[in-house]
Structure formats: C-alpha cells, structure tokens
Amino acid sequence: MADGKLYIGTRRYSSWSLRGWLVVHLAGLDVEDVVIPLAGGGGTTAIKAVSPNGMVPYLEHRGALVWESLAIGEYCAEIAPALWPADRLARAHARSIAAEMHAGFRPLRIALPMNLGRHGRALAGGLAEDVKADVARIDALLSETRAAYGQGGPYLFGADLTVADAMFAPVIARFLSYDVKLSPVVADYAVLLRAHPLMARWYEDAAGEPEAWHLERYETLA
C-alpha cells in the first residue's frame, strides 16, 4: 500500500501540478497519483472537496498534509536533501529563484497557458510587452544561474534536478509550446530539461489523458 496520495490536475494544463509531481517523484515518495480533471472555468469542485486551499497539487504523505508546490518542494527536500544544492550560497540562490517563479510572472502565465498538446506554434500577433519582459527576466535568471552554478551538469545546479528546476519546468514547457525565442544557453537547457525521464513521463501521461478532459479555451488559443 502506498504511503499517501498526490492530488494533481489535468497533466496537459496543470503547471502547478507538474511542479509538485516532479519534486515528489524526485524524492522517491511512494504515493498514489490522483488526477482530477480541471473544470472549464473557475474552481474545480472535486479539487475543492479534497484540498485545503481548493487547488492542486496537494500531498498527503504519512500523516503530513502539504499544499502549495513550493511547500511540497520543501517537504520533499527534508526527505531528500539533494533537492536543494549542498552549497550554502547556491542553496540561497536556488531558493530565491524558486520563490520568484512561484510568486511572479503573471502576464506570461495569463498569455501563455500551459498546453502540452501545443507544439512549437507561436502565439498569433506575437507577445505583449509585459510578456516579453517576463520572458527576458526568466531567460536572464536561468542563464545567470547556469553560468554560476550549473557547470557540473545539464541542469540549473549541476547534474541533478532540484526544486528550482521543478519550479521552472512548466514555464520551459510553455516556451516550447509557443516557440518562444530564447538565448542559446536557455534554449539548450530547455531541450535537456524536456528530455529528463520524469518530464518525458509526464508528457507521455498527458498525451494519454481522455480527449473529454480537453478545455476549449486552451485548445482554441490562436
């Protein structure tokens, strides 16, 4: 019997679920993934029925109840400390960029919703200036982080994924879906992150979800 449950939304669209799912599986927690299809607008009643804040991801593990993806990341890092860099300065940087991703970039989130069924198709009419500013900031964050801390491997802090990589994974998926132009360093990182076995598994599982779960407002975005 599993040690708990991880409640997530439709994999095709739920960026926050991807973050929580990555850290839970990177930490090796033995939990059952419970997928709740997202509703077309507003909150999803089935999620509100199980999650304290009415959103996903939501983790139940050995008596611990944890919601919000960053809190799930911190919980998982208590079990698997390598989810944060070992070096104090690198760890401080990782926590800072993870928190900035968690709290910011609203224009980008609204303009480019995650849709893993969309492949390399730019948004009609291009990107608004506030979205371009978000892209530029994220590109700078990732470029600077890899230059300072990622020399030992393909990810932000070296050879292994951290909570910070998990926090940026959905925005990387957005960049790939909408063919967002990136610096060479970040474009390379995007390819490597997309190829990680857990990311490949998430994409594969998303592709296998019922078509009845598709939401028109995401699928018809030009």
C-alpha positions in Angstrom: 0.0 0.0 0.0 1.2 3.5 -0.9 2.3 5.9 1.8 -0.2 8.5 0.7 -1.7 10.4 -2.3 -0.7 13.3 -4.5 -3.7 15.1 -6.0 -2.9 16.7 -9.3 -5.0 18.3 -12.1 -5.1 17.5 -15.8 -1.5 17.0 -16.8 -1.9 18.7 -20.1 -2.7 22.0 -18.5 -1.8 22.0 -14.8 1.5 23.7 -14.4 1.4 23.8 -10.6 0.7 20.0 -10.6 3.8 19.4 -12.7 5.9 21.2 -10.1 4.6 19.2 -7.2 4.7 15.9 -9.1 8.3 16.4 -10.1 9.6 17.0 -6.6 7.5 14.2 -5.1 8.9 11.7 -7.6 12.5 13.1 -7.4 12.3 12.5 -3.7 11.1 8.9 -4.2 7.9 9.2 -2.2 5.7 6.2 -2.5 2.4 7.9 -3.2 -0.6 7.3 -5.5 -1.1 10.0 -8.2 -4.8 11.0 -8.1 -5.7 13.0 -11.3 -8.7 15.3 -11.1 -9.8 16.8 -14.4 -9.8 20.6 -14.4 -13.1 22.3 -15.0 -13.6 24.8 -17.8 -13.8 27.9 -15.6 -13.4 28.9 -12.0 -12.6 26.4 -9.4 -12.9 22.6 -9.8 -15.5 21.2 -7.3 -13.8 17.9 -7.0 -10.5 19.6 -6.1 -12.1 21.8 -3.5 -13.6 18.7 -1.9 -10.2 17.2 -1.1 -7.6 20.1 -1.0 -7.4 22.5 2.0 -6.9 25.5 -0.3 -9.1 24.2 -3.1 -6.1 23.8 -5.5 -3.6 21.3 -6.7 -1.1 19.9 -6.1 -2.0 18.6 -2.7 0.1 16.0 -0.9 -1.0 13.5 1.8 2.1 11.6 3.0 2.4 9.6 6.2 0.1 11.9 8.1 1.6 15.1 6.6 -0.8 17.3 4.7 1.0 19.7 2.3 -0.4 22.1 -0.2 1.3 24.7 -2.5 4.0 23.5 -4.8 6.9 25.3 -3.0 5.8 23.9 0.4 5.7 20.4 -1.2 9.2 21.0 -2.5 10.5 22.0 0.9 8.8 19.0 2.5 10.3 16.6 -0.1 13.7 18.2 0.5 13.6 17.2 4.1 13.3 13.6 3.0 15.7 14.0 0.0 18.1 16.9 0.9 19.7 16.8 -2.6 16.6 18.6 -3.9 18.4 21.8 -2.8 22.1 22.4 -3.6 24.5 21.4 -0.9 26.5 24.6 -1.0 25.0 27.4 1.2 25.4 30.2 -1.4 24.0 28.0 -4.2 21.1 26.9 -2.0 20.2 30.5 -1.2 20.2 31.4 -4.9 18.1 28.3 -5.7 15.5 29.3 -3.1 15.4 32.9 -4.3 14.8 32.0 -7.9 12.2 29.3 -7.0 10.3 31.8 -4.9 10.4 34.4 -7.7 9.0 31.9 -10.1 6.3 30.9 -7.6 5.2 34.4 -6.9 5.7 36.2 -10.2 5.3 36.4 -14.0 1.6 36.8 -14.1 1.5 38.4 -17.6 3.3 35.3 -19.0 1.1 32.9 -17.1 -2.1 34.5 -18.5 -0.9 35.0 -22.1 0.7 31.6 -22.5 -1.2 29.0 -20.5 0.4 25.6 -20.3 -0.9 23.2 -23.0 1.3 20.2 -23.7 -0.7 19.4 -26.8 0.5 22.5 -28.5 3.9 22.0 -30.2 6.1 24.9 -31.3 3.4 27.2 -32.5 3.9 30.9 -31.8 1.1 33.0 -30.4 -0.8 34.8 -33.2 0.0 38.5 -33.0 3.2 38.0 -31.0 3.9 38.7 -27.4 2.8 41.8 -25.5 5.5 44.0 -24.0 4.8 42.8 -20.4 5.1 39.2 -21.5 8.3 39.9 -23.3 9.6 41.5 -20.1 8.7 38.3 -18.2 10.5 36.1 -20.8 13.6 38.3 -20.7 13.7 38.1 -16.9 13.3 34.4 -16.8 15.9 34.0 -19.6 18.4 36.1 -17.6 17.7 34.2 -14.3 18.3 30.8 -16.0 21.3 32.0 -17.9 23.0 33.5 -14.9 22.2 30.5 -12.7 23.6 28.0 -15.1 26.7 30.1 -15.6 27.3 30.5 -11.8 26.2 27.1 -10.5 25.5 24.6 -13.3 28.9 23.8 -14.7 28.8 20.3 -13.3 25.9 19.1 -15.4 23.0 20.0 -17.6 20.6 21.5 -15.1 20.5 24.7 -13.1 22.7 23.5 -10.3 24.6 20.7 -12.0 24.0 17.0 -12.7 20.7 16.6 -10.8 17.3 18.3 -10.8 16.5 20.5 -7.8 13.4 22.2 -6.5 14.4 25.2 -8.6 14.4 23.2 -11.8 11.0 21.8 -10.9 9.6 25.3 -10.4 10.8 26.4 -13.8 9.7 23.2 -15.6 6.2 24.4 -16.6 7.5 27.8 -18.0 10.0 25.8 -20.1 7.1 23.8 -21.4 5.3 27.0 -22.3 8.4 28.3 -24.1 8.5 25.1 -26.2 4.7 25.1 -26.8 4.7 28.7 -28.0 8.0 28.7 -29.8 9.3 31.5 -27.6 12.8 32.7 -28.7 15.4 32.2 -26.0 19.1 32.7 -25.6 21.3 29.8 -26.7 22.1 28.8 -23.1 18.4 28.7 -22.1 17.3 27.0 -25.3 19.9 24.3 -24.6 18.6 24.0 -21.0 15.0 23.7 -22.3 15.9 20.8 -24.5 17.8 19.0 -21.8 15.0 19.5 -19.2 12.4 18.3 -21.6 14.4 15.1 -22.2 14.6 14.3 -18.5 12.9 10.9 -17.9 10.4 12.4 -15.4 9.5 15.1 -17.9 9.2 12.6 -20.7 6.9 10.5 -18.5 4.7 13.5 -17.6 4.3 14.4 -21.3 3.5 10.8 -22.2 0.9 10.5 -19.4 -0.6 13.9 -20.5 -0.9 12.6 -24.1 -2.8 9.6 -22.8 -5.5 11.6 -21.0 -9.0 11.4 -22.4 -9.9 13.9 -25.0 -13.0 14.7 -23.0 -10.7 16.4 -20.5 -9.5 19.0 -23.1 -10.6 22.6 -22.5 -11.7 24.6 -25.4 -10.3 27.9 -24.1 -6.8 26.4 -24.2 -7.2 24.4 -27.3 -8.5 27.2 -29.5 -5.9 29.8 -28.5 -4.5 31.1 -31.7 
